[in-house]
Amino acid sequence: MAAEEKPILEIKHLNKTFNIDGKQVEILKNINIDIKRGEFITIVGHSGCGKSTLLKIIAGLVNYSDGEVIRNGRPVKGPDTDCGMVFQEHRLLPWLKIKDNIGFGLDRRNRKNWEERVQRQIELVRLGGFENAYPSQLSGGMSQRAAIARGLAADPDILLLDEPLGALDALTRVQMQKEILRIWHDKGTTMIMVTHDIDEAIFLATRVVVMSARPGEIKEIIEIRNSNARIRGSADFTYYKNKVYNHFFEDEKVDIDYNI
């Protein structure tokens, strides 16, 4: 029997404090999770519970106080091309064309290789025909697709998404959820996404990480086992939705058995 593949990301007893006005404020407390290659993890929790800080620690953008963060078998000591990130705002450079925004961090010394890599990402996010457009000429959803393409351009093993759909209108947001799911299926990249939208978290995830209020601790990791959970309005979707909601509204708990 083949040995089980080692997790692509291991977080062990992670703690994070910030010094605010001379006081040590605990942001994250005893975070433990292993993430397998190819998973789609969503993280939900109250504002200020440390969700975005956790993503930045995984990306190597923020140091942690103690514990371990191991990415691809190596301790995280700073940013690396094996981990891309997409923010809530698309952060495209307005003076650059879309193709140049997507390929901004890639080596341009081999122009043909650069163009091929950029074009692959453009086709992946369905922005063909807009290569030479500027960010001001794109809709919000198209801009976020360009930001996702930029995050994937270096072919990272892990893509971190920090509330990337939070600024979009409701209809565009639902469409973008489907696009992200399609990209995940097509690309196979491990994705970790912070969101305040519980429906979104369930629709996208293989596992949902529910965090407590500050200091952020993991209250439960909910495995989405049923394919019908991606069908909004299904019994499975409602079951998981209530399971997550009950962590935040304990005085309004709903006990529903959907036999799943």
HELIX and SHEET records of a PDB file:
HELIX    1   1 LYS A   51  ALA A   59  1                                   9    
HELIX    2   2 ILE A   98  ILE A  102  1                                   5    
HELIX    3   3 ARG A  111  LEU A  124  1                                  14    
HELIX    4   4 PRO A  135  GLN A  137  5                                   3    
HELIX    5   5 GLY A  140  LEU A  152  1                                  13    
HELIX    6   6 ALA A  170  LYS A  187  1                                  18    
HELIX    7   7 ILE A  198  LEU A  204  1                                   7    
HELIX    8   8 SER A  227  ARG A  230  5                                   4    
HELIX    9   9 ALA A  235  PHE A  248  1                                  14    
HELIX   10  10 GLU A  250  GLU A  252  5                                   3    
SHEET    1   A 4 LYS A  23  ILE A  35  0                                        
SHEET    2   A 4 LEU A   9  ILE A  20 -1                                        
SHEET    3   A 4 ASP A  66  ARG A  71 -1                                        
SHEET    4   A 4 ARG A  74  PRO A  75 -1                                        
SHEET    1   B 6 CYS A  83  VAL A  86  0                                        
SHEET    2   B 6 ILE A 158  ASP A 162  1                                        
SHEET    3   B 6 THR A 190  VAL A 194  1                                        
SHEET    4   B 6 PHE A  40  VAL A  44  1                                        
SHEET    5   B 6 ARG A 207  MET A 211  1                                        
SHEET    6   B 6 ILE A 218  GLU A 223 -1                                        
END                                                                             
